[in-house]
């Protein structure tokens, strides 16, 4: 027994050492870039470098405009050229001979770039740019995010119109094993306030250590318009990916987004589309994501600004507690938007935020931005040897579901659900019970779904979880053409709960289900 303990202890020690080495390698291949004209940018760069153990000579200051939108000349002279010069001077890049017909790099020790709040966000379109070769629309467009343009900085190209094909798209290799040295994975630590950026950094590191536990909310648009079905396809695949690893998913396929007042508790992941500005539960005063949450809403201009906490989507989601998000600064076209199904899959497999995002983008030198710590690995703890000390009371239910799902994922669907139902009921795992109700609802098995929602309602102790189960159960009764039962459940709850954010949503359901009052007959003459 003693020898077995020593073997396990040695194995665990070696694993921790390998994890530490991996962290060191990530830090060694990262540069931090800040705007020296903004004091808070300087302070945030130092804070992030210290938290991630990034060497001082990998922290680079620029003196660039303080505006979010700049022109192409400003980008070239205050951002691109100074970064190239700094990389060469610090021997982070090995350049070809200056006399070579084409400039470029031979090798690079830098794979990740963290742009700090204060670095401009986007580059407006230019006309008659020397060396450019604009084609026909849309390849004649040359506006771009600063971040996506920097991703191809090592190409030394003057052709700025149109998108550049991303060689890392759909990859399953870490960037350290990717052979193209010209690609930079550029993210930005940016938000309306410096305090929010600091919180994003701290939450990301904590979530890596303790695990990102919670529920996913997937808001499909059910959009059948020409060329738009692909967005729903991405989101539908995400739901299947998450349930395969035991992450509960509230999956809404109604055309409207999640309504204001919807009880979106314990939100660790959010994927949705297609509204122009933040709406629904995210506008509620008391809504907060769980620390380390990843939240993305597809829209053409979701990141048009990161300085207004109420504009578009990315800035509001970060303000409400998310640690990472994705967005677009100008119209990208849906086909060149980040493929969220690939992005979510790579996160679940332990890749960094930066790797996951760039594996999901067809185009570079285009409109996308990745906002968050580039080194953030929200699910890296799933790859580590289990330690009971790491399981807290608040995370035990989530972890139990995850462990069950991974252990039994190869079983036939019917057997899996039977075992899951038994395990959830035996252990009182409320999110798991609700999730199976949602799975049955997705499959159109409304009677089974109703039973699960009733069990979840009885299992939960938190108000918002109970109210969400009530809404789900009421909708299940409606699908079974039993609106009277749905109305009775809603009215019973409203007698008890009158001040919850979901109250108005329940009252709206009550009004829609209530039969109209009979019209009085006019008096006879």
Secondary structure, 3 states (H helix, E strand, C coil): CHHHHHHHHHHHHHHHHHHHHHHHHHHHCEEEEEECCCHHHHHHHHHHHHHHCCCHHHEEEECCCCCCEECHHHHHHHHHHHHHHHHHHCCCEEECCCCCCCCCEEEECCCEEEEECCCCCEECCCCCCCCCCCCCCCCCCCCEEHHHHHCCHHHCCCCCCCCEECCCCCCCCCHHHCCCCCCCEEEEECCCCHHHHHHHHHHHHHHHHHCCCCEEEEECCCCCCCCCHHHHHHHHHHHHHHHHCCCCEEEECCCCCCCCCCCCCCEEEEEECCCCCCCHHHHCCCCCCCCCCEEEECCCCCCCCCCCCCCCCHHHHHHCCCCEEEEECCCCCHHHCCCHHHHHHHHHCCCCHHHHHHCCCCEECCCEEEECCCCCCCCHHHHCCCCHHHCCCCCHHHHHHHHHHHHHCCCCHHHHHHHHHHHHHHHCCHHHHHHHHHHHHHCCCHHHHHHHHHHHHHHCCCHHHHHHHHHHHHHHHHHCCCHHHHHHHHHHHHHHCCCCCCHHHHHHHHHHHCCCCCCCCCCCC
